[in-house]
Amino acid sequence: MAETTLLDPLALLLRKRRTIIADHGFRDRDPKAHLKALKGAFEAIQLEHEGLKGRIPPRLEHFLSGGSFDKALAFIEQERGH
């Protein structure tokens, strides 16, 4: 089993956000619920980010602070060797 890291919860939230964005069926069926889900994902990412400040690499901090969430996830995955 893979080792759990400090960034695992953040990576999970970033993947969840990406999944919500890609779910066009959900968006088409219920735009308001889709938007609410996106806002919830964004807020969860922000909260996790706040808890990680000062403990993450500067480049990842830059991506998260700028809202570059796909780049942040790519950075985490690259660091893990995925």
Rosetta constraint file for C-alpha pairs under 8 A:
AtomPair CA 4 CA 8 HARMONIC 6.44 0.50
AtomPair CA 7 CA 11 HARMONIC 6.10 0.50
AtomPair CA 7 CA 76 HARMONIC 7.31 0.50
AtomPair CA 8 CA 12 HARMONIC 6.16 0.50
AtomPair CA 9 CA 13 HARMONIC 6.33 0.50
AtomPair CA 9 CA 48 HARMONIC 7.73 0.50
AtomPair CA 10 CA 14 HARMONIC 6.16 0.50
AtomPair CA 10 CA 45 HARMONIC 6.61 0.50
AtomPair CA 10 CA 48 HARMONIC 6.29 0.50
AtomPair CA 10 CA 49 HARMONIC 7.46 0.50
AtomPair CA 11 CA 15 HARMONIC 6.15 0.50
AtomPair CA 11 CA 73 HARMONIC 6.02 0.50
AtomPair CA 11 CA 76 HARMONIC 7.01 0.50
AtomPair CA 12 CA 16 HARMONIC 6.16 0.50
AtomPair CA 13 CA 17 HARMONIC 6.24 0.50
AtomPair CA 13 CA 41 HARMONIC 6.75 0.50
AtomPair CA 13 CA 44 HARMONIC 7.07 0.50
AtomPair CA 13 CA 45 HARMONIC 6.11 0.50
AtomPair CA 14 CA 18 HARMONIC 6.35 0.50
AtomPair CA 14 CA 41 HARMONIC 7.91 0.50
AtomPair CA 14 CA 45 HARMONIC 6.96 0.50
AtomPair CA 14 CA 69 HARMONIC 6.58 0.50
AtomPair CA 14 CA 70 HARMONIC 7.45 0.50
AtomPair CA 14 CA 73 HARMONIC 6.27 0.50
AtomPair CA 15 CA 19 HARMONIC 6.17 0.50
AtomPair CA 15 CA 73 HARMONIC 7.52 0.50
AtomPair CA 16 CA 20 HARMONIC 6.24 0.50
AtomPair CA 16 CA 41 HARMONIC 7.14 0.50
AtomPair CA 17 CA 21 HARMONIC 6.26 0.50
AtomPair CA 17 CA 38 HARMONIC 6.55 0.50
AtomPair CA 17 CA 41 HARMONIC 5.54 0.50
AtomPair CA 17 CA 42 HARMONIC 7.30 0.50
AtomPair CA 18 CA 22 HARMONIC 6.21 0.50
AtomPair CA 18 CA 70 HARMONIC 7.80 0.50
AtomPair CA 19 CA 23 HARMONIC 6.24 0.50
AtomPair CA 20 CA 34 HARMONIC 7.43 0.50
AtomPair CA 20 CA 37 HARMONIC 7.20 0.50
AtomPair CA 20 CA 38 HARMONIC 6.62 0.50
AtomPair CA 21 CA 38 HARMONIC 7.31 0.50
AtomPair CA 23 CA 27 HARMONIC 6.48 0.50
AtomPair CA 24 CA 28 HARMONIC 5.97 0.50
AtomPair CA 25 CA 29 HARMONIC 6.03 0.50
AtomPair CA 26 CA 30 HARMONIC 5.95 0.50
AtomPair CA 26 CA 31 HARMONIC 7.29 0.50
AtomPair CA 26 CA 34 HARMONIC 6.26 0.50
AtomPair CA 27 CA 31 HARMONIC 4.73 0.50
AtomPair CA 27 CA 32 HARMONIC 7.99 0.50
AtomPair CA 27 CA 33 HARMONIC 7.77 0.50
AtomPair CA 27 CA 34 HARMONIC 5.20 0.50
AtomPair CA 27 CA 35 HARMONIC 7.81 0.50
AtomPair CA 30 CA 34 HARMONIC 6.14 0.50
AtomPair CA 31 CA 35 HARMONIC 6.09 0.50
AtomPair CA 32 CA 36 HARMONIC 6.16 0.50
AtomPair CA 33 CA 37 HARMONIC 6.10 0.50
AtomPair CA 34 CA 38 HARMONIC 6.25 0.50
AtomPair CA 35 CA 39 HARMONIC 6.16 0.50
AtomPair CA 36 CA 40 HARMONIC 6.11 0.50
AtomPair CA 37 CA 41 HARMONIC 6.17 0.50
AtomPair CA 38 CA 42 HARMONIC 6.15 0.50
AtomPair CA 39 CA 43 HARMONIC 6.11 0.50
AtomPair CA 40 CA 44 HARMONIC 6.15 0.50
AtomPair CA 41 CA 45 HARMONIC 6.20 0.50
AtomPair CA 42 CA 46 HARMONIC 6.21 0.50
AtomPair CA 43 CA 47 HARMONIC 6.16 0.50
AtomPair CA 44 CA 48 HARMONIC 6.17 0.50
AtomPair CA 45 CA 49 HARMONIC 5.98 0.50
AtomPair CA 46 CA 50 HARMONIC 6.17 0.50
AtomPair CA 47 CA 51 HARMONIC 6.51 0.50
AtomPair CA 48 CA 52 HARMONIC 6.43 0.50
AtomPair CA 49 CA 53 HARMONIC 6.29 0.50
AtomPair CA 49 CA 64 HARMONIC 7.19 0.50
AtomPair CA 52 CA 56 HARMONIC 6.31 0.50
AtomPair CA 53 CA 61 HARMONIC 7.43 0.50
AtomPair CA 56 CA 60 HARMONIC 6.61 0.50
AtomPair CA 56 CA 61 HARMONIC 6.52 0.50
AtomPair CA 57 CA 61 HARMONIC 6.31 0.50
AtomPair CA 58 CA 62 HARMONIC 6.13 0.50
AtomPair CA 59 CA 63 HARMONIC 6.38 0.50
AtomPair CA 60 CA 64 HARMONIC 6.18 0.50
AtomPair CA 60 CA 72 HARMONIC 5.73 0.50
AtomPair CA 60 CA 75 HARMONIC 6.84 0.50
AtomPair CA 60 CA 76 HARMONIC 7.87 0.50
AtomPair CA 61 CA 65 HARMONIC 5.92 0.50
AtomPair CA 62 CA 66 HARMONIC 6.08 0.50
AtomPair CA 63 CA 67 HARMONIC 6.16 0.50
AtomPair CA 63 CA 68 HARMONIC 4.82 0.50
AtomPair CA 63 CA 69 HARMONIC 6.56 0.50
AtomPair CA 63 CA 71 HARMONIC 6.39 0.50
AtomPair CA 63 CA 72 HARMONIC 5.39 0.50
AtomPair CA 64 CA 68 HARMONIC 5.86 0.50
AtomPair CA 64 CA 69 HARMONIC 6.11 0.50
AtomPair CA 64 CA 72 HARMONIC 6.27 0.50
AtomPair CA 68 CA 72 HARMONIC 6.22 0.50
AtomPair CA 69 CA 73 HARMONIC 6.20 0.50
AtomPair CA 70 CA 74 HARMONIC 6.16 0.50
AtomPair CA 71 CA 75 HARMONIC 6.04 0.50
AtomPair CA 72 CA 76 HARMONIC 6.30 0.50
AtomPair CA 73 CA 77 HARMONIC 6.14 0.50
AtomPair CA 74 CA 78 HARMONIC 5.98 0.50
AtomPair CA 75 CA 79 HARMONIC 6.14 0.50
AtomPair CA 76 CA 80 HARMONIC 6.39 0.50
AtomPair CA 77 CA 81 HARMONIC 6.21 0.50
AtomPair CA 77 CA 82 HARMONIC 5.23 0.50
AtomPair CA 78 CA 82 HARMONIC 5.76 0.50
